[in-house]
Amino acid sequence: MVKSASIADPINGPTPPGAEEQAPLKVMHVITDLDVGGAERMLVSYLMAPRKSPLDCFVVSLLSGGYFTARLQGCGIRVDEMKMGRAIGNILSLFRIAATIRREKPNIIQSWLYHADLMATLALLLSGRIRKTRLFWGVRCSDMDTRHYRITLKFAIWACSKLSRIPDGIIANSHAGMSVHKSLGYNSGNFFVIPNGVDTNRFAPDADLRREVRRELNIPEDSFAITMVARRDPQKDHDTFIKAIDLIPGAIGVLAGKGTEEFLDQPNLRRLGIREDIERIYAACDIVGLCSAFGEGFPNVLVEGMSAGLAPIATDVGDCALIIADVGKVVPPRDADALAGAIQSIIDSGHERIKEVGKEARKRIKQEYALERTVATFDDVYRSAA
């Protein structure tokens, strides 16, 4: 078992002499699927990030297909799909994962999300390598309201709480997530936090891009645009966001993410659906918002938008208040009036003040949540445990 760590406290020292000549550490990442979502995007960012000492990584996806599968494969990263489906399919997939562990003999297994945590643990036990391969779970949310989802989610959370002494470490991406899961019965002795990181070169202010994208989206140059990049899901509470935008004269809401194209068309809303070029969307806006009702851990949208120089506003869920600190505004969840009032107060400060807030936001992200820092901390944890 590794000792607890946070991103500010990497647990591995300098690389020992001769380590460069050793075979790269083999890391098997197990994830529920590779469709659009925060955990999936963080995994892809981690795998594709440059690093001084390479790792031998591959991905096991419990479900087939997924938005990011082709991107990983195009970069030479192997993706094994387990084709989980009906109950009998789940059992067969479990044995396929165990066979993969026996064949590949990974030094590390890192699972992402509840179902992957559960399946990776059972497969590792079946493989007979429980004493040879180190296992890390990934907790990516906080207080999930399971009433909005299938009963299998509630079962997976319960089962993981009972098995939580098996993994060598449980890596949460938020302090809120760590606290909530400890209260659910997860083993408190091997939890630690590694916040998400953002590519601050990709997500950066760009005045030329701002003008270009505003023309594309028919957003007047003097209008205030507020974006929320999030899939359509009960957790994200888009309804509150749209109600708040409706309360602000002249404001334009820009929604990007899977399913957002399905919202009703209205003059003060841009419904973009899935976008490959989300850095361009941030560049066109003034404010980044997140109005999740529950369950957030460490939302990518906030750190991406802040890195792009946008003034942040979010509901008080997960680690949002910790991320924003004193740079932006935090409001209660499910309160359209409070959200609209906070957005209006930012707008009333004027374009120049918003730019200054955006600079402060970007500075905070570069100091605290840069992608290279997150990548280095994950790698240090794995090397320390192997």
N, C-alpha and C positions, 0 to 999 in steps of 0.2 A: 504493500500500500504506500502510495506517495504521500508526502506531507501536504497540508493545505497550502494553497497559493492563490494569489490574485495577480492581475495583470501588472500591478505595480511592484510585485515581489516574485520575479522569475525564480524558479527553484533549481535551475541547473547552472553550474559554474562554467568556466572556460572549457572548450573542447580539449580533451586530453591528447597528449602527443600520440601521433599515429592513428588517430581516429579517422582522419581523412581517407586512410587506406582501407578501412573496413567497408563491408557491404552496407549500402544504405539501409536504414531501419525500414522494415516493411510494416505499413499501416493499412489496415482494412477498415474502411468507413462503411457503416451500415445505416441506411436511411429508409424511411417509409416509402418515399417516392422522390422523383426529381422534378416535380411540377413546380409552379411558381409559388414561392413562400419565403419567409425570412430565413428559416434554418437552411433551406436549400440554397439560397443565394449566398449565405455565409460560407457554406461548405464549398461552393464553387469558387468563391473569392479566395478562400484558404488554399484550395488545391492549385489554383492558377497563379498564385502569388510567387514572385521571385524569391529565392532564398539561397544563402551561401552554401549550406550543406543540404543536398537534396535528400528527400525521402522517397521510398518506393511505395506509392499510394495507389490503391484501387478502391472502387466503390461497389457495394452490394446494395441494390435497390429492391425492396420487397415487392413493389408493384412494377409493372412494365411501362415503358414509354416515359413521358414527362418532358417538360419544356427544356430542361437543361441537359438532357442525356446526350443529344447530338453535339452540343457545345463541348462537353467534356471529352467525348470520343474524338472530336475533331482536333483536340489538343493532345491526343495520345494517351488520355487517361482511361483505363479500362473500366467498363461498367458491366457488372453481371446482374441480370434481371432475374428475380426468383419467381415471377409470375404468380404471386399469391392471389387467391380468389376465394372460392368457397372453402368450407371447413376442411375438407379432405385435401384441398390444394394447400392450405396453410400447413398441414402436417407434412406433406411432401416437401414444401419449401423449407421447413425447418431442417429436414434431413439434408437437403441440398446445401443449406448454409453450413451445416456441420461438416459436410464433405469438403466444402470449399476451405474451411478452416484447417482440416487435416491435410489437405493437399498443399495449400499455400504457406502454412506455418507462419502466420503473421506474428511479429513481435507485439503489436498493439492492435486492439480492436476499439474503434471509436464509434459509438452509436449515437444517432441523432433522432430525438423525438420518442414518445412513449412506446409505440409499437415496435420500433427498431430496438429500443433498450431491452424490451422483453424478449424479442426473438433472438437477439444477439446473445443474451445471457443463456437462454435455453440451448441454443446451438453450440455455444462454447462448452457447456456442461456435457452435451452429447458427444462432442468431438474428442474428449479425453485430454484436451490441452489446457485445462483450467489452471494448472500450475506453471505452464510455460508461456502462455499468452496473456498479457495484461489487458484488462477490460476497463474502458471509461464510458460512462453514460453521458448523454448531453441533455440537460434540462433547459428548454428554450422558452418557457412561458412561466406564468405565476398562477394566479387564482382562476383557473379555467372554470367557466360555467358549463358543466357537462350536459345540462338540460338541452342545449342547442345542438348536440352532436349525438352520434350513434352510441349505443350502450357499450360497445366494444372499447370506446375511449375510457369510460369510467372503470371498466374491468382492467384495462392495461395499467392505469394509474394505481389501482389497488394492488394488482399483482406486483408491480415494480416496488411498491412500498414494502412488500413482504420479502422481496429478493434483494433489497438494496444494500445488504452487507456483502454481497458477492463481488460487485465491481471494485476495482482498485482505486477508483476515484469517480466522483460525480461532478461534472463540470457544468455549472449553471452560467448562463450569459447575463444574469442579473442578480443583484442582492435580494430583490423582491422574490424572485423565483426560488432562490435558496431558502429563504425564510418560510415561504408557503409550503414547500415540499418537506421541510423538516417538521412542520406542524401536521403534515399528512402521514407521518410515520416513517419517512425516509431516514436512513442512517445518517446521523448528523456528524459522524466522525470523519468522513472522507469527502465532504463537500468543499468545493472552492469555486471562485468566480473568475471567469475570463470574459470580459465584455466583448461584444462585437467590435470589429474595426472597419474603417472605411478607407477606400483609396482616395486620398485627398488630391491627387493629381487628376483623376477622372472627374471628381465632383468638386468643381472650382468655379468661381465667378467668371463670366465671359460676356462682355458687353455686346460684342458683335453677334454672338449666338442668341443673346436675349432678343435683339431686334429681329433676327431671322425667324426665330420660332414664334414670336408674337405675331408676325405677319402670317405665318402658316396657320396659327390657331385663331386668327382674327381677334386679337387682344389689343386694344388701343394702347399706345405707348404710355399714356398718362393714367391708365387704369391700374388698380391694385389687384394682383392675382395671387390667390392662395391655393397651394397645391396639397393634395394628400395622395401619396402613392401607397396603395394597399389593395389587396384582393377583396372582392365582395364577400363578406363573411359576417355573421352576427357579432363577432368580437370587435370588428372595426367600426361598427355603428355609423355607416355612411349617412343614414337618415338624419342624425343629429348635425352632421357637417352640412348637409344640403339645407336643412332648416335654418342654420346659422347664416349661411351665405344669403339666403332669401331675406334675412333681416337687415342686411347691410347694403344700402343703396350704392350702385355702381361697382360693387365688388364682383369679381369673377372667380368661380371655383374651378380648379383644374384637377380632375380625377384620373388617375392612371392605375392600372392593375387589373388582373383577371376579373371579368364580370362587370366592370364599371361602365362598359359601353351599353349595358342593358338598362341603365337608369333612364328615366323619362327625359327627353330633350327639352331644354329650356334655355333662354337667351343668356343667362348668367352662369352657365355651366358648360364645361368642355369635358366630354366623356370619351376617354381615349383607349380604354381597354389595356391589354398587355403591350408594353413598349420596350423595345430593345435599347432605346436611346434615352433612358430616364434622366441622364445627366443634362440633356437638352431641355427637358421639361423643367427641371429645377432652375436652369439658367434663365428661363423666361418669366419666372415668378418672383414675388417679393417676400412671401411668407410661406413657411412650411408648417402644415398642421397635422395633428393626429388626434382623433377623438374616440379612441377605443373605449369600450364600456367595461371590459374586464380582460384578464388573462395575459396582458402584455408582459414580456420580460424585458428585452432590450430592443426596441423597434429600430430597424435599419433606416426607416424614412426620416427620423429625426436627425441622425448623425450624417446622413447623406445630404439632406437639405441644409443643415448648419454648415457642413463642409463647403457647400456651394454658395455660401454667403447669404442665406435667407434668415430672416427673423423667425424664431421658433415659437410655437404655441402647442400645448398638448393637454390632454386630460391627465388627472393624477392617478395613473395606473402604472404598474411595474416600476421600472427605474426612470420613467420619463422626467420626474422632477430632479433626479440626480444628474441626468444628462444635461438638461437645460440650465440647471443651477440658477444664477441670477441674470442670465442673458436674455431669457424670454419670459413667457407667461404660462402658468399652469392653472387649469380650471377643473371643477368637479366633472365626472363623467355624466353622460346622459342629460346635459343641461345646455340646450341650444341657446338660450338667452345669455348665459354666462360666457359661452364660447363666442357668440356674436359680439358681446361687449368687449371682450379681450381683443378680438381681431380689430374692432373699431378703434380701440385706444391705440393700437399699433399704427393703423392707417392715419389716425389724426396727428400722429407725430411727424408725418411727412416723409417723402422719399429719401431725403438726405439722412434723416435720423435712422430710418430703416436700414440704409446702407451701412451706417456706423454699427448698428446692432449686428448686422450680418458679418461685418469684419470681426467683431468680438466673438461671434458664434464660431466662425471658421478657426480663429486662433485657439479656442477651447478644444475643438475637435482635433486639430493638429497636435496639440499638447497631450491630450488624454486618450484619444480613440483612433489613432492612425492604424491602418491595416497591418503595417509591418510589425507593430508592437504586438498585436493579437497573434499573428502568425508565429513570431518568435517565442511567445509564451506557450502556445500549444506545442511547438516543437521541443521546447525545453522540458515540458511535462513528460512528453513521450520518451525522450532520451534519458531522463532521470529514472523513469520506471522500467525501461527495458533491461 
